[in-house]
Amino acid sequence: MTAASGGLHSCQFTGLTANTAYVISITKSITGGDYGNGASDPYTLTVSTEPNVATINLSINGGNTNLQRGSAINIVATTNVAGVVTFRLNGRVITNCKAKSTSSLIATCSWRPSVHGPASISAFFNPTSNLYPNVTTNPTAILVARRTSRS
């Protein structure tokens, strides 16, 4: 790489690993003219790459968080990388909703609330690649109402 006198130059590095520190050595050499002919000036630069970030978004019953006790409810987690999702109700794993694999970056939990009252749903995402850290959603508040009829 060469920069003109007094000029600025930039370069781009590819193939770097996320969440890694790199040491880059740069040496300035002056050639030509009378000033500092042949002099070199080394400089070391330490840079870090950004970490990979896994994301998860939760949708409960198509956005309706007022639920009926005993009704079939779909909880859908959408992720940005492949992995498994564990769905939780009030911090406890929902029956049959543990380690649900993503398919096309979506994991689904089918659930029937058995208790009425306020509650919260969250999801824990464990990406398949160890280059991504695990992530947990913030709890989403729901309200489960008593069934008004038995059908």
One Martini backbone bead per residue (centre of mass of N, CA, C, O) as a GRO file, in nm:
protein
  151
    1MET     BB    1   0.099   0.035   0.021
    2THR     BB    2   0.037   0.372  -0.098
    3ALA     BB    3   0.116   0.713  -0.016
    4ALA     BB    4   0.102   1.026  -0.057
    5SER     BB    5   0.210   1.315   0.010
    6GLY     BB    6   0.002   1.404   0.274
    7GLY     BB    7  -0.168   1.159   0.255
    8LEU     BB    8  -0.436   0.942   0.265
    9HIS     BB    9  -0.507   0.604   0.385
   10SER     BB   10  -0.689   0.303   0.318
   11CYS     BB   11  -0.804  -0.013   0.458
   12GLN     BB   12  -0.911  -0.359   0.416
   13PHE     BB   13  -1.015  -0.627   0.620
   14THR     BB   14  -1.037  -0.976   0.576
   15GLY     BB   15  -1.121  -1.269   0.758
   16LEU     BB   16  -1.218  -1.200   1.030
   17THR     BB   17  -1.276  -1.251   1.367
   18ALA     BB   18  -1.495  -1.233   1.590
   19ASN     BB   19  -1.404  -1.119   1.893
   20THR     BB   20  -1.106  -1.000   1.808
   21ALA     BB   21  -0.770  -0.938   1.848
   22TYR     BB   22  -0.544  -0.714   1.673
   23VAL     BB   23  -0.214  -0.674   1.535
   24ILE     BB   24  -0.085  -0.381   1.371
   25SER     BB   25   0.175  -0.311   1.146
   26ILE     BB   26   0.326   0.010   1.082
   27THR     BB   27   0.532   0.158   0.818
   28LYS     BB   28   0.709   0.446   0.769
   29SER     BB   29   0.837   0.561   0.453
   30ILE     BB   30   1.099   0.769   0.330
   31THR     BB   31   1.130   0.882  -0.006
   32GLY     BB   32   1.297   1.107  -0.131
   33GLY     BB   33   1.461   1.361  -0.120
   34ASP     BB   34   1.596   1.529   0.170
   35TYR     BB   35   1.376   1.432   0.369
   36GLY     BB   36   1.428   1.141   0.528
   37ASN     BB   37   1.588   0.951   0.359
   38GLY     BB   38   1.491   0.619   0.446
   39ALA     BB   39   1.308   0.655   0.669
   40SER     BB   40   1.158   0.498   0.957
   41ASP     BB   41   0.816   0.447   1.114
   42PRO     BB   42   0.688   0.271   1.356
   43TYR     BB   43   0.351   0.120   1.411
   44THR     BB   44   0.113   0.016   1.658
   45LEU     BB   45  -0.204  -0.156   1.624
   46THR     BB   46  -0.502  -0.210   1.812
   47VAL     BB   47  -0.772  -0.428   1.731
   48SER     BB   48  -1.133  -0.488   1.729
   49THR     BB   49  -1.389  -0.693   1.690
   50GLU     BB   50  -1.698  -0.764   1.665
   51PRO     BB   51  -1.941  -0.935   1.788
   52ASN     BB   52  -2.145  -1.175   1.768
   53VAL     BB   53  -2.509  -1.164   1.722
   54ALA     BB   54  -2.782  -1.283   1.873
   55THR     BB   55  -3.130  -1.318   1.784
   56ILE     BB   56  -3.466  -1.263   1.939
   57ASN     BB   57  -3.815  -1.307   1.864
   58LEU     BB   58  -4.140  -1.264   2.011
   59SER     BB   59  -4.458  -1.443   1.954
   60ILE     BB   60  -4.789  -1.416   2.090
   61ASN     BB   61  -5.063  -1.499   1.944
   62GLY     BB   62  -5.014  -1.266   1.726
   63GLY     BB   63  -5.006  -1.038   1.985
   64ASN     BB   64  -5.202  -1.176   2.186
   65THR     BB   65  -5.199  -1.139   2.554
   66ASN     BB   66  -5.502  -1.230   2.571
   67LEU     BB   67  -5.596  -1.522   2.726
   68GLN     BB   68  -5.722  -1.856   2.729
   69ARG     BB   69  -5.800  -2.101   2.909
   70GLY     BB   70  -5.717  -2.392   2.710
   71SER     BB   71  -5.603  -2.261   2.474
   72ALA     BB   72  -5.449  -2.245   2.176
   73ILE     BB   73  -5.099  -2.159   2.170
   74ASN     BB   74  -4.865  -1.957   1.991
   75ILE     BB   75  -4.509  -1.964   2.004
   76VAL     BB   76  -4.276  -1.741   1.841
   77ALA     BB   77  -3.938  -1.775   1.723
   78THR     BB   78  -3.704  -1.540   1.592
   79THR     BB   79  -3.398  -1.573   1.418
   80ASN     BB   80  -3.054  -1.527   1.278
   81VAL     BB   81  -2.985  -1.824   1.370
   82ALA     BB   82  -2.919  -2.129   1.436
   83GLY     BB   83  -3.108  -2.341   1.678
   84VAL     BB   84  -3.231  -2.337   2.018
   85VAL     BB   85  -3.550  -2.324   2.196
   86THR     BB   86  -3.664  -2.208   2.519
   87PHE     BB   87  -3.966  -2.202   2.683
   88ARG     BB   88  -4.116  -1.968   2.927
   89LEU     BB   89  -4.301  -1.970   3.242
   90ASN     BB   90  -4.211  -1.794   3.493
   91GLY     BB   91  -3.909  -1.942   3.437
   92ARG     BB   92  -4.043  -2.203   3.327
   93VAL     BB   93  -4.063  -2.472   3.154
   94ILE     BB   94  -4.246  -2.563   2.893
   95THR     BB   95  -4.417  -2.811   2.805
   96ASN     BB   96  -4.278  -2.919   2.505
   97CYS     BB   97  -4.058  -2.639   2.498
   98LYS     BB   98  -3.775  -2.781   2.466
   99ALA     BB   99  -3.542  -2.753   2.242
  100LYS     BB  100  -3.632  -2.598   1.978
  101SER     BB  101  -3.583  -2.612   1.661
  102THR     BB  102  -3.487  -2.446   1.396
  103SER     BB  103  -3.683  -2.342   1.105
  104SER     BB  104  -3.600  -2.100   0.923
  105LEU     BB  105  -3.553  -1.935   1.204
  106ILE     BB  106  -3.793  -2.109   1.350
  107ALA     BB  107  -3.973  -2.142   1.662
  108THR     BB  108  -4.223  -2.361   1.816
  109CYS     BB  109  -4.497  -2.327   2.061
  110SER     BB  110  -4.740  -2.537   2.194
  111TRP     BB  111  -5.005  -2.405   2.411
  112ARG     BB  112  -5.195  -2.460   2.727
  113PRO     BB  113  -5.340  -2.292   2.954
  114SER     BB  114  -5.405  -2.389   3.312
  115VAL     BB  115  -5.380  -2.092   3.428
  116HIS     BB  116  -5.495  -1.813   3.572
  117GLY     BB  117  -5.357  -1.499   3.500
  118PRO     BB  118  -5.074  -1.354   3.545
  119ALA     BB  119  -4.782  -1.349   3.321
  120SER     BB  120  -4.470  -1.484   3.172
  121ILE     BB  121  -4.278  -1.478   2.867
  122SER     BB  122  -3.991  -1.665   2.750
  123ALA     BB  123  -3.662  -1.699   2.579
  124PHE     BB  124  -3.408  -1.938   2.500
  125PHE     BB  125  -3.102  -1.904   2.306
  126ASN     BB  126  -2.909  -2.164   2.127
  127PRO     BB  127  -2.671  -2.160   1.923
  128THR     BB  128  -2.498  -2.367   1.719
  129SER     BB  129  -2.284  -2.162   1.713
  130ASN     BB  130  -1.997  -2.065   1.906
  131LEU     BB  131  -1.989  -1.758   1.788
  132TYR     BB  132  -2.253  -1.741   1.962
  133PRO     BB  133  -2.437  -1.620   2.201
  134ASN     BB  134  -2.652  -1.641   2.426
  135VAL     BB  135  -3.016  -1.568   2.453
  136THR     BB  136  -3.264  -1.360   2.621
  137THR     BB  137  -3.563  -1.262   2.664
  138ASN     BB  138  -3.784  -1.060   2.752
  139PRO     BB  139  -4.049  -1.045   2.926
  140THR     BB  140  -4.391  -1.126   2.853
  141ALA     BB  141  -4.692  -1.008   2.917
  142ILE     BB  142  -4.977  -1.187   3.044
  143LEU     BB  143  -5.335  -1.286   3.019
  144VAL     BB  144  -5.528  -1.530   3.186
  145ALA     BB  145  -5.842  -1.637   3.131
  146ARG     BB  146  -6.123  -1.757   3.188
  147ARG     BB  147  -6.341  -1.967   3.084
  148THR     BB  148  -6.668  -1.923   2.945
  149SER     BB  149  -6.651  -2.204   2.791
  150ARG     BB  150  -6.726  -2.543   2.699
  151SER     BB  151  -6.583  -2.717   2.393
   0.00000   0.00000   0.00000
